[in-house]
Amino acid sequence: EVQVVESGGGLVQPGGSLRLSCAASGFTLSDHYMDWVRQAPGKGLEWVGRTRNKANSYTTEYAASVKGRFTISRDDSKKSLYLQMNSLKTEDTAVYYCVRVAADYYFDYWGQGTLVTVSS
Amino acid sequence: DIQMTQSPSSLSAFVGDRVTITCRASQGISSSLAWFQQKPGKAPKCLIYAASRLQSGVPSKFSGSGSGTDFTLTINSLQPEDIATYYCQQYKSYPLTFGGGTKVEIK
């Protein structure tokens, strides 16, 4: 059974840093692109960024709102994906979802999400 | 960036009704469109990909159509368990973008 499980959310002050993790199971992580998507409280969905698979050299893409502050990485040997978030702003407060990308490039499996709250 | 505009933003219908949600892209995206269902407090779930392909395990009461800039999601015979917010999303080009969502309620 395919599963992705996020962890690492919590309360952080503006300007601070936090690293989210995503544990993948039930599939070969190195075969897949993986994305992060977030949802501010009561708001819609916002794509954060992507790491491509091993065949595509693990290259990354980011939304303009996080580029230069957030970094996506992965360790396929540990079946894990990471989101390093620096220089956090109050507007980064959201539930962060780890999402598997299917071979046809759509989002086929989502984690349950982890809440990040940026507040003083 | 490609803007995705969903309508309506909310709707209320009777049990058994057919419900249609539309999504318009600001530029052509071929068939690179997915629809998601999100129930309160839960993660989104993929219903439709490639504009009209039913995701595995999703009931056939859900269907999608369209290509280019105009797309629709249809829910046949609305049931209480279909109460959710529905989102469209384009995956043609970066940044990937979502519609604003359509909240579906029962009358």
Boltz contact constraints between the chains, C-beta under 6 A:
constraints:
  - contact:
      token1: [A, 44]
      token2: [B, 98]
      max_distance: 6.0
  - contact:
      token1: [A, 44]
      token2: [B, 100]
      max_distance: 6.0
  - contact:
      token1: [A, 44]
      token2: [B, 101]
      max_distance: 6.0
  - contact:
      token1: [A, 45]
      token2: [B, 87]
      max_distance: 6.0
  - contact:
      token1: [A, 45]
      token2: [B, 98]
      max_distance: 6.0
  - contact:
      token1: [A, 47]
      token2: [B, 95]
      max_distance: 6.0
  - contact:
      token1: [A, 47]
      token2: [B, 96]
      max_distance: 6.0
  - contact:
      token1: [A, 61]
      token2: [B, 94]
      max_distance: 6.0
  - contact:
      token1: [A, 63]
      token2: [B, 95]
      max_distance: 6.0
  - contact:
      token1: [A, 97]
      token2: [B, 43]
      max_distance: 6.0
  - contact:
      token1: [A, 105]
      token2: [B, 91]
      max_distance: 6.0
  - contact:
      token1: [A, 106]
      token2: [B, 34]
      max_distance: 6.0
  - contact:
      token1: [A, 106]
      token2: [B, 49]
      max_distance: 6.0
  - contact:
      token1: [A, 106]
      token2: [B, 91]
      max_distance: 6.0
  - contact:
      token1: [A, 108]
      token2: [B, 46]
      max_distance: 6.0
  - contact:
      token1: [A, 110]
      token2: [B, 43]
      max_distance: 6.0
  - contact:
      token1: [A, 110]
      token2: [B, 44]
      max_distance: 6.0
  - contact:
      token1: [A, 112]
      token2: [B, 43]
      max_distance: 6.0
  - contact:
      token1: [A, 113]
      token2: [B, 43]
      max_distance: 6.0
